């Protein structure tokens, strides 16, 4: 490859990383992109296209360059999205099963008897059906890849605040009617407290998976058609 061709490629790729701190890992990934583009240009020229057209085709083969750079610098991660969603829904189902069993027992011992099943089972289905759908989606295309935010701290924080606010409101209402003749008299606020807890628990588990679970991480593949 001619030097006059290599230089524009290197300038172009370095331009993608403007403002990104140089590290050995970043340099290695940048060189890999450069090599990919140069190889694609050589392939194009060997087919008889101009270097300019071959360069354009090589860049297009990289896909969304903004997302590619975000993945390389670590603001986003490439994961097997359907597998990650299935694991998230499975974890929610495990928690939901324990939670709805507790709800059923509470209703059973507060005078509902076996009618408690009519309350607990539909609630459990609210966890089981999304998990089943996630499993079927995963089995249809287990290798589906997507990008997710690497830092999910904001989502976790927001869900914790939302859960705390909802729980506090429920306990305030519960306290207001406590020892009254109203049907809201029993201590019921624990149910929405633990039910809504599903929200921050799922966000926290998702954050942990993205950071630590190697089985959902997908390798970056340049120029995958």
Secondary structure, 3 states (H helix, E strand, C coil): CCHHHHHHHHHHHHHHCCCCCCCHHHHHHHHHHHHHHHHHHHHHHHCCCCHHHHHHHHHHHCCCHHHHHHHHHCCEEEEEHHHHHHHHHHHHHHHHHHHHHHHHHHHHHHHHHHHHHHHHHHHHHHHHHHHHHHHHHHHHCCCCEEEEECCCHHHHHHHHHHHHHHHHHHHHHHHHHCCCCCCCCCCCHHHHHHHHHHHHHHHHHHHHHHHHCHHHECCCCCCCC
